[in-house]
Amino acid sequence: MTGRAIDPDFVSIWKQRESWVNLALYARVEKMQECDRRARYKYTDIAGRERYILLDKDTGAISAEGGVEDILYRAVAMKVASAWLRDGAAPGRLLVQS
C-alpha cells in the first residue's frame, strides 16, 4: 500500500458497480390510439406493469403519462421517436431490450 487516502466518493461508486452489471432493459411497446396529431403507446415492463407515453407528431416530442421518467421510459421514448423520425409514421409495435 502507498499510504494514500481513498476518496469516499470513489468507494461509494465502487460499491454500486454490481448493480450496473445486472442492469437490463425490456419492454413491449404497442400503439393504443392514433390521430393526426398524436399517438398513444402502452409499454409493459418485465414485471408486467403497464405504462403509457404520448408521441406528439407535430413536434416529435415524447411525454410520459403519470410522470415517471426513468431509464426504461427513456429507452422506450428513444425507440418510438427514432422510428417516427426514420419512417415518418408512428410504429405499431416495438420491442425494447438491452
N, C-alpha and C positions, 0 to 999 in steps of 0.2 A: 504494500500500500504506500501511496505517496504522502499521506497525511493531509490531503486536500479535503475540504468540507464538500459534501454533496448537496446540491441545490434541492431544497424540499419540493419545489415545483416539479423538478425532474423526477423525483421519487414518486410523486402523486401520479404523474402521467405514465410512468413506467408500470405502476400497479394496475392501471386501467387497460393496458395493452391486450390482455387476454380477451376482453370484451370486443375489441376491434377484430380479432382473428375470427370470431364466431359470427360476425355481422353478415347477414344475408337478407336480401330483399325479394319479396314475391308478392305479386298482386294480379288478380284477374280483373280486367277493366272492360266494362260493357256500356255502350251508349244507351241511355234510357229514354231520352227525349231530344228532339232537334227541331229547330225552326230556322228561319232565315238569319237570325242574329246570334243564336246561342245553341250550344249542345250541352246536355247534362249527362254526366257519367257516374256510374256506380263502380266502386272497386272494392274488392274483398281481400283482406289480408290473409295470411296463412292460418290465423286463429278463427277465421270466419266472420270477423267484424266487417260490416258494410259501412262505407264512407262515400261521400259524394263530392264531385268537383264540377265547376262550370267553365266552359270554354266560351269566351266572347269572340265571335267570329270577326267582328269589326276591328278589334284591337289585337287579337291573338293572345289576350291575357287569360290566365287561368286563376280561378279563385276556389278556395275550399269552403264548402258548406259546413258549418259547425266550427270553423276557425282553427282546426287542428292542422298545423303546417309542420309536420315532422319530416324525417328523411324519406319515408315511404311516399308521403304526399308529393315531395319534390321530385322523386323518381317518376311517379305517375304523371305529374304535370309536365315534366320534360318530355316524356314519351308521347303524350297527347299533342302537345304543342309542336313537337318535331314532325309528327305525322301530318298535322294540319298545315304547317308551312311547306313541307315537302310535296304533299299531294294536292293541296288546295281543297280538301274535303275532310269532314270530321270522320275519323275512323270508327267503324262499328264495334270492333273488339280488339283488345291488345293484351299482351302478357308482359309484365314487368318482372324481371328476375336478374339477380346478380349473385 
